[in-house]
């Protein structure tokens, strides 16, 4: 009995040392690959669908710990079309934010690593001469010739990521107070974006751009430009973060739970602002949240994640009006509605998310699923297409397809 408990509940010193040795070897290999010098041809690629701005395919992002490998993102695939809002929803710890951090290449190494997969992105680059300098556009002062290139971000060396991060893809984080530097003014932090990403930018040009971005998000520059972050309210700080994300005119904005720390009235204002900005910049938004109400209001397409995998994806209408996966159905039933009376208990999905270190070979939702069948104890279900835009990973629909 003691031996069985040991095997189930904790690792021996010998096992921990073996895990540490294997982890160290793998982390060293992945760090060397990440920090290599590479020719641009090594990470140039092609999009599978021309209507997409971002394609994530079979992405694996792992964290190497002394207890084992945490498979935080374990084979995630989804697309972000041009000029669209894609909402990613799921419980805390399902891999939403780790996927977005992988796109930005902000995973903290050496313990966190992109192990496998592709992140294809359509970048609008400055066309450069033989010396690497941007080529000015004829007859247009301060403008430069541009060229589209498709990069596989997962294969880019870390010293090349400046081509993408901040300029082409910008991120709005959950908590603006921890994202803004407390010792610099709002103006200094906004100016830095223009000075860093626009060739030949002057301080005057950067200030003018910063003030323009503040006005775009509904802030009077004279009141905020010289202020420090602690002098602003939470809603104002989040608006500043949005202005900072827009300053370099990105093609894709990743909004990682941008309204979590805000009250309901400010939340509505920020969501309206994001919707207006998407139309103005003619770009795409990847919106990460656990709030189904936000998804329903903002998104064109929805991706549902569970335990590091995508379990359902489709248009917002399909996911809300015709959900297929038992987990998606459970999420929607868990949402409070105005029709609930005081005596009705709010539905909750029973059970817990499985341990991310030793994930089972079968469906991860099996132990919590009321519709579980014998087939669910077999191999993990593949993605089944139930309409041109609707996909679900569930054995229930394998059976439907076989019968149909």
Order of alpha helices (4+ residues) and beta strands (2+ residues): alpha-alpha-beta-beta-beta-alpha-beta-beta-beta-alpha-alpha-alpha-alpha-alpha-beta-alpha-beta-alpha-beta-beta-alpha-alpha-beta-beta-alpha
